[in-house]
Each structure stands twice: as C-alpha cells, then as structure tokens.
C-alpha cells in the first residue's frame, strides 16, 4: 500500500477503510475519533495518528482542526479524485431527499480584504480578488452562504453559470490543474449580519457554523479562500457533534 508502512499502521488503515464501507459513510461524514479507534483495535493512539496521516496524504480522509477526521470525497468515487465529482454538500442533499442547488447572489472585484487572506492566497495586500456570494440550497431551502474569494491574477474572466454547477470543475478548467487540498477551520458563531440572516432565513443570534477554508491546486498553489456560514440544523456537519 505505502512504502515503509508497519503492520500495525496497516491494521489501522484497513480498519478505517472497512468502517467507512460497512457503515456506508459518505463524503463529509465523521469518522471515529483516534482515541476510539485505538481502543477498538487495541493499538496505541500514536500508531493510529501515523496511520491516519497516511490516509490524509492519500486524500481518503481529511482532518478539521478541533473536530477530528472526516471522509473525503476521494476514495468514494471513480472520478480520479476530483473534489467536485462527489461533494459532501450534494451527498447531504441527496440523503435528505433534495437536490443540491447553488445560486450566485453577487460578484464584485475588490482589494483583498485582509493581510491574512492575502497571505493565505500568496498575493500582495494591494492585489484584487473576485468576491462571490454564493447561496447553497437544498431545492429552494437555503442551508449555507459562501463568501468565495478568488485571486484576479489567476482568473481573467468569470462565468457565473459555471459557478452554479461546479466551482471546482470551473477552477480546474481555468487553471488546467486539479484541486487537491482544502485546509479548513470551523467556528461556532451567533448571527448578527442582517444580509446573512435574510439570505439564510434565520434570525439574530441564531447559532451557525463558520467554515474558513483555503483551497490548493495540485502544485501547491492556493486558489481560493472561502468563508461559509452554515445552518447545521439543515446541513448537518458531523464534526459539530463531538469534541476531540
């Protein structure tokens, strides 16, 4: 499977992949904690951590800081590991009997909003980005609002219709590279922004999750910073149910 993998690590890898298959876990579903895995198969947590690192490198699972491990869209598809082939959003919609719908609300060109975002995108503080407001829906029910930031230097034009089908497919089309990795952080917040409340049909101080993610191409170049506000009552993220 992997050069240098130990028998104990292989046992963990096989256990995790078997659990994903037997439990019917879909992309975005939470996997057992490393502590639980170690206890279930009688292996040290350090060995489990090394084994999960291998699965992360293979993009079969991914880690959300402070929340644990989740099934990646890769490993559940036959689409050469393209993120857009099987998105957790589409699967969650299907699981609840809906169709995943993406609606572009607005597009603007602006100076990168913060030095932190400029650093994440590896651009200058004075450089410009496309800011795209995209509403994610189950049929006509809003479940998440994305604030997508794409560097203008990477995208000379923007076809909005493509962003309402598959954002990653469009990025790959423009860049001729594959979307390979997403670094994600989740934070629980209470809503105060009137526009967000209106678009998500929520009220002030409703609890939601804020997802901050940086997306990378297969050559390591960051191509997107996305800040999404998610109504987890409708779009359940398993990572919200446990502490590590």
C-alpha positions as a Markdown table, in Angstrom:
| # | Residue | x | y | z |
|---|---|---|---|---|
| 1 | Unk | 0.0 | 0.0 | 0.0 |
| 2 | Unk | 2.6 | 2.5 | 1.1 |
| 3 | Unk | 6.4 | 2.1 | 1.3 |
| 4 | Unk | 7.5 | 1.8 | 4.9 |
| 5 | Unk | 4.1 | 1.3 | 6.5 |
| 6 | Unk | 4.2 | -1.0 | 9.5 |
| 7 | Unk | 1.9 | -3.9 | 10.1 |
| 8 | Unk | 0.2 | -2.1 | 13.0 |
| 9 | Unk | -0.4 | 1.0 | 10.8 |
| 10 | Unk | -1.8 | -1.2 | 8.0 |
| 11 | Unk | -4.2 | -2.7 | 10.5 |
| 12 | Unk | -5.5 | 0.8 | 11.4 |
| 13 | Unk | -5.7 | 1.8 | 7.7 |
| 14 | Unk | -7.7 | -1.4 | 6.9 |
| 15 | Unk | -9.9 | -0.9 | 9.9 |
| 16 | Unk | -10.8 | 2.7 | 8.9 |
| 17 | Unk | -11.5 | 1.9 | 5.3 |
| 18 | Unk | -13.6 | -1.1 | 6.3 |
| 19 | Unk | -15.6 | 1.0 | 8.7 |
| 20 | Unk | -16.2 | 3.6 | 6.0 |
| 21 | Unk | -17.5 | 0.9 | 3.7 |
| 22 | Unk | -19.5 | -1.1 | 6.2 |
| 23 | Unk | -21.2 | 1.9 | 7.8 |
| 24 | Unk | -21.9 | 3.5 | 4.5 |
| 25 | Unk | -20.2 | 6.7 | 5.4 |
| 26 | Unk | -20.4 | 9.5 | 2.7 |
| 27 | Unk | -18.0 | 12.4 | 2.0 |
| 28 | Unk | -18.2 | 14.8 | 4.9 |
| 29 | Unk | -19.3 | 12.2 | 7.4 |
| 30 | Unk | -17.3 | 12.0 | 10.7 |
| 31 | Unk | -15.1 | 9.0 | 11.4 |
| 32 | Unk | -14.5 | 7.6 | 14.9 |
| 33 | Unk | -12.0 | 9.6 | 17.0 |
| 34 | Unk | -8.4 | 8.4 | 17.1 |
| 35 | Unk | -8.9 | 7.5 | 20.8 |
| 36 | Unk | -12.0 | 5.3 | 19.9 |
| 37 | Unk | -10.1 | 3.6 | 17.0 |
| 38 | Unk | -7.1 | 2.9 | 19.3 |
| 39 | Unk | -9.4 | 1.4 | 21.9 |
| 40 | Unk | -11.5 | -0.7 | 19.5 |
| 41 | Unk | -8.5 | -2.4 | 17.9 |
| 42 | Unk | -6.1 | -2.3 | 20.9 |
| 43 | Unk | -3.4 | -0.2 | 19.3 |
| 44 | Unk | -1.7 | 2.9 | 20.6 |
| 45 | Unk | -3.0 | 6.3 | 19.7 |
| 46 | Unk | 0.4 | 7.3 | 18.3 |
| 47 | Unk | 0.1 | 4.4 | 15.8 |
| 48 | Unk | -3.4 | 5.5 | 14.9 |
| 49 | Unk | -2.2 | 9.0 | 14.3 |
| 50 | Unk | 0.5 | 7.8 | 12.0 |
| 51 | Unk | -1.9 | 5.6 | 10.1 |
| 52 | Unk | -4.5 | 8.4 | 9.7 |
| 53 | Unk | -1.7 | 10.7 | 8.4 |
| 54 | Unk | -1.2 | 8.1 | 5.6 |
| 55 | Unk | -4.9 | 8.2 | 4.7 |
| 56 | Unk | -4.8 | 12.0 | 4.8 |
| 57 | Unk | -1.9 | 12.1 | 2.4 |
| 58 | Unk | -3.9 | 9.7 | 0.1 |
| 59 | Unk | -6.8 | 12.1 | 0.4 |
| 60 | Unk | -9.1 | 9.3 | 1.6 |
| 61 | Unk | -9.9 | 11.3 | 4.8 |
| 62 | Unk | -9.3 | 14.8 | 5.9 |
| 63 | Unk | -8.9 | 16.5 | 9.3 |
| 64 | Unk | -10.7 | 19.5 | 10.6 |
| 65 | Unk | -8.8 | 21.2 | 13.4 |
| 66 | Unk | -10.5 | 20.8 | 16.7 |
| 67 | Unk | -13.1 | 18.4 | 15.3 |
| 68 | Unk | -11.5 | 15.2 | 14.0 |
| 69 | Unk | -11.4 | 13.1 | 10.9 |
| 70 | Unk | -13.9 | 13.0 | 8.1 |
| 71 | Unk | -14.5 | 11.0 | 4.9 |
| 72 | Unk | -13.0 | 12.7 | 1.8 |
| 73 | Unk | -14.8 | 12.8 | -1.5 |
| 74 | Unk | -11.8 | 10.9 | -2.8 |
| 75 | Unk | -12.0 | 7.1 | -2.2 |
| 76 | Unk | -15.7 | 7.1 | -2.6 |
| 77 | Unk | -15.6 | 7.9 | -6.3 |
| 78 | Unk | -14.1 | 6.7 | -9.6 |
| 79 | Unk | -13.6 | 10.3 | -10.8 |
| 80 | Unk | -9.8 | 10.5 | -10.4 |
| 81 | Unk | -10.1 | 12.2 | -7.0 |
| 82 | Unk | -11.7 | 15.4 | -8.2 |
| 83 | Unk | -13.4 | 17.2 | -5.3 |
| 84 | Unk | -16.3 | 18.3 | -7.4 |
| 85 | Unk | -17.2 | 14.8 | -8.5 |
| 86 | Unk | -18.7 | 13.9 | -5.2 |
| 87 | Unk | -19.2 | 16.8 | -2.9 |
| 88 | Unk | -20.3 | 16.5 | 0.8 |
| 89 | Unk | -22.9 | 19.1 | 0.0 |
| 90 | Unk | -24.5 | 17.1 | -2.8 |
| 91 | Unk | -24.5 | 14.0 | -0.7 |
| 92 | Unk | -26.1 | 15.6 | 2.2 |
| 93 | Unk | -28.8 | 17.0 | -0.1 |
| 94 | Unk | -29.4 | 13.5 | -1.6 |
| 95 | Unk | -29.5 | 11.9 | 1.8 |
| 96 | Unk | -32.4 | 14.2 | 2.8 |
| 97 | Unk | -34.2 | 13.8 | -0.5 |
| 98 | Unk | -33.3 | 17.1 | -2.0 |
| 99 | Unk | -31.2 | 18.3 | -4.9 |
| 100 | Unk | -28.1 | 20.4 | -4.2 |
| 101 | Unk | -28.6 | 23.9 | -5.8 |
| 102 | Unk | -26.0 | 26.7 | -6.0 |
| 103 | Unk | -27.1 | 30.3 | -6.6 |
| 104 | Unk | -24.7 | 33.1 | -7.3 |
| 105 | Unk | -26.1 | 36.2 | -5.5 |
| 106 | Unk | -23.4 | 38.7 | -6.4 |
| 107 | Unk | -19.9 | 39.1 | -7.9 |
| 108 | Unk | -17.5 | 42.0 | -7.3 |
| 109 | Unk | -13.8 | 42.9 | -7.7 |
| 110 | Unk | -12.2 | 44.3 | -4.6 |
| 111 | Unk | -8.9 | 44.7 | -2.9 |
| 112 | Unk | -8.1 | 41.6 | -0.8 |
| 113 | Unk | -10.0 | 42.2 | 2.4 |
| 114 | Unk | -7.2 | 41.4 | 4.9 |
| 115 | Unk | -3.4 | 40.7 | 5.2 |
| 116 | Unk | -4.3 | 37.3 | 6.5 |
| 117 | Unk | -6.2 | 36.5 | 3.4 |
| 118 | Unk | -3.5 | 37.9 | 1.2 |
| 119 | Unk | -1.0 | 35.7 | 2.9 |
| 120 | Unk | -3.3 | 32.6 | 2.5 |
| 121 | Unk | -3.6 | 33.3 | -1.2 |
| 122 | Unk | 0.0 | 34.3 | -1.5 |
| 123 | Unk | -0.8 | 37.6 | -3.1 |
| 124 | Unk | 0.1 | 41.2 | -2.2 |
| 125 | Unk | -2.0 | 43.2 | 0.2 |
| 126 | Unk | -2.8 | 45.6 | -2.7 |
| 127 | Unk | -3.9 | 42.8 | -5.1 |
| 128 | Unk | -7.5 | 42.3 | -6.1 |
| 129 | Unk | -9.8 | 39.3 | -5.7 |
| 130 | Unk | -13.2 | 38.3 | -7.0 |
| 131 | Unk | -15.7 | 38.2 | -4.1 |
| 132 | Unk | -18.5 | 35.9 | -5.0 |
| 133 | Unk | -21.5 | 35.5 | -2.8 |
| 134 | Unk | -23.0 | 32.0 | -3.4 |
| 135 | Unk | -26.1 | 30.6 | -1.7 |
| 136 | Unk | -26.2 | 26.8 | -1.2 |
| 137 | Unk | -29.7 | 25.3 | -1.1 |
| 138 | Unk | -31.5 | 22.0 | -0.7 |
| 139 | Unk | -34.0 | 22.6 | -3.5 |
| 140 | Unk | -35.2 | 26.1 | -2.6 |
| 141 | Unk | -34.2 | 25.9 | 1.1 |
| 142 | Unk | -31.1 | 27.9 | 1.9 |
| 143 | Unk | -28.6 | 26.0 | 4.0 |
| 144 | Unk | -25.3 | 27.8 | 3.6 |
| 145 | Unk | -23.9 | 31.1 | 2.4 |
| 146 | Unk | -20.4 | 31.2 | 0.8 |
| 147 | Unk | -18.2 | 34.2 | 0.6 |
| 148 | Unk | -15.8 | 33.0 | -2.1 |
| 149 | Unk | -12.5 | 34.9 | -2.8 |
| 150 | Unk | -10.5 | 34.1 | -5.9 |
| 151 | Unk | -7.3 | 36.0 | -7.0 |
| 152 | Unk | -8.0 | 38.1 | -10.1 |
| 153 | Unk | -4.5 | 37.3 | -11.3 |
| 154 | Unk | -5.5 | 33.7 | -11.6 |
| 155 | Unk | -8.9 | 34.3 | -13.3 |
| 156 | Unk | -9.0 | 36.8 | -16.1 |
| 157 | Unk | -12.8 | 36.3 | -16.5 |
| 158 | Unk | -15.6 | 34.8 | -14.5 |
| 159 | Unk | -18.5 | 32.8 | -16.0 |
| 160 | Unk | -21.2 | 32.8 | -13.3 |
| 161 | Unk | -23.2 | 29.9 | -14.8 |
| 162 | Unk | -20.1 | 27.7 | -14.2 |
| 163 | Unk | -20.1 | 28.6 | -10.5 |
| 164 | Unk | -23.7 | 27.5 | -10.2 |
| 165 | Unk | -22.8 | 24.0 | -11.3 |
| 166 | Unk | -19.3 | 23.1 | -10.0 |
| 167 | Unk | -16.9 | 25.6 | -8.6 |
| 168 | Unk | -14.0 | 23.2 | -8.5 |
| 169 | Unk | -14.6 | 22.0 | -12.1 |
| 170 | Unk | -14.5 | 25.6 | -13.2 |
| 171 | Unk | -11.3 | 26.3 | -11.3 |
| 172 | Unk | -9.7 | 23.2 | -12.9 |
| 173 | Unk | -10.9 | 24.3 | -16.3 |
| 174 | Unk | -9.4 | 27.7 | -16.0 |
| 175 | Unk | -6.1 | 26.7 | -14.3 |
| 176 | Unk | -5.6 | 23.3 | -16.2 |
| 177 | Unk | -4.7 | 21.9 | -12.7 |
| 178 | Unk | -6.5 | 19.8 | -10.2 |
| 179 | Unk | -8.0 | 20.9 | -6.9 |
| 180 | Unk | -6.1 | 18.8 | -4.4 |
| 181 | Unk | -6.4 | 20.0 | -0.9 |
| 182 | Unk | -8.6 | 22.0 | 1.4 |
| 183 | Unk | -7.4 | 23.4 | 4.8 |
| 184 | Unk | -10.5 | 24.0 | 7.0 |
| 185 | Unk | -11.3 | 25.6 | 10.3 |
| 186 | Unk | -14.7 | 25.6 | 11.9 |
| 187 | Unk | -16.0 | 28.1 | 14.5 |
| 188 | Unk | -19.4 | 28.3 | 16.2 |
| 189 | Unk | -20.9 | 31.8 | 15.9 |
| 190 | Unk | -24.1 | 33.7 | 16.5 |
| 191 | Unk | -25.6 | 35.6 | 13.6 |
| 192 | Unk | -25.6 | 39.4 | 13.6 |
| 193 | Unk | -25.3 | 40.3 | 9.9 |
| 194 | Unk | -28.8 | 41.3 | 8.6 |
| 195 | Unk | -27.9 | 40.2 | 5.0 |
| 196 | Unk | -26.8 | 36.8 | 6.1 |
| 197 | Unk | -29.9 | 36.4 | 8.2 |
| 198 | Unk | -32.1 | 37.3 | 5.3 |
| 199 | Unk | -30.5 | 35.0 | 2.8 |
| 200 | Unk | -30.4 | 32.1 | 5.2 |
| 201 | Unk | -33.9 | 32.7 | 6.6 |
| 202 | Unk | -32.5 | 33.0 | 10.1 |
| 203 | Unk | -32.9 | 35.4 | 12.9 |
| 204 | Unk | -30.4 | 37.4 | 15.1 |
| 205 | Unk | -28.2 | 35.4 | 17.4 |
| 206 | Unk | -29.2 | 32.0 | 15.7 |
| 207 | Unk | -26.3 | 29.6 | 16.2 |
| 208 | Unk | -24.5 | 28.6 | 13.0 |
| 209 | Unk | -21.1 | 27.3 | 12.0 |
| 210 | Unk | -18.5 | 29.4 | 10.2 |
| 211 | Unk | -16.2 | 27.4 | 7.9 |
| 212 | Unk | -13.0 | 29.1 | 6.8 |
| 213 | Unk | -11.1 | 27.2 | 4.2 |
| 214 | Unk | -8.2 | 27.7 | 1.9 |
| 215 | Unk | -8.2 | 25.6 | -1.3 |
| 216 | Unk | -5.0 | 24.4 | -3.0 |
| 217 | Unk | -4.2 | 23.1 | -6.5 |
| 218 | Unk | -2.1 | 20.1 | -7.1 |
| 219 | Unk | 1.1 | 22.2 | -7.5 |
| 220 | Unk | 0.5 | 23.6 | -4.0 |
| 221 | Unk | -0.8 | 27.0 | -5.3 |
| 222 | Unk | -3.7 | 28.4 | -3.2 |
| 223 | Unk | -6.6 | 29.3 | -5.5 |
| 224 | Unk | -9.5 | 30.2 | -3.1 |
| 225 | Unk | -10.4 | 31.4 | 0.3 |
| 226 | Unk | -14.0 | 30.6 | 1.2 |
| 227 | Unk | -15.8 | 31.8 | 4.3 |
| 228 | Unk | -19.1 | 29.9 | 4.6 |
| 229 | Unk | -21.9 | 30.3 | 7.1 |
| 230 | Unk | -23.7 | 27.0 | 7.5 |
| 231 | Unk | -27.1 | 26.3 | 9.1 |
| 232 | Unk | -26.2 | 22.9 | 10.6 |
| 233 | Unk | -29.8 | 22.2 | 11.5 |
| 234 | Unk | -30.4 | 21.7 | 7.8 |
| 235 | Unk | -26.9 | 20.9 | 6.6 |
| 236 | Unk | -25.5 | 18.7 | 9.3 |
| 237 | Unk | -21.8 | 18.6 | 9.7 |
| 238 | Unk | -20.9 | 15.6 | 11.8 |
| 239 | Unk | -17.9 | 17.4 | 13.2 |
| 240 | Unk | -20.2 | 19.5 | 15.3 |
| 241 | Unk | -21.4 | 16.6 | 17.3 |
| 242 | Unk | -18.3 | 15.7 | 19.3 |
| 243 | Unk | -15.3 | 17.2 | 20.9 |
| 244 | Unk | -11.9 | 15.5 | 20.1 |
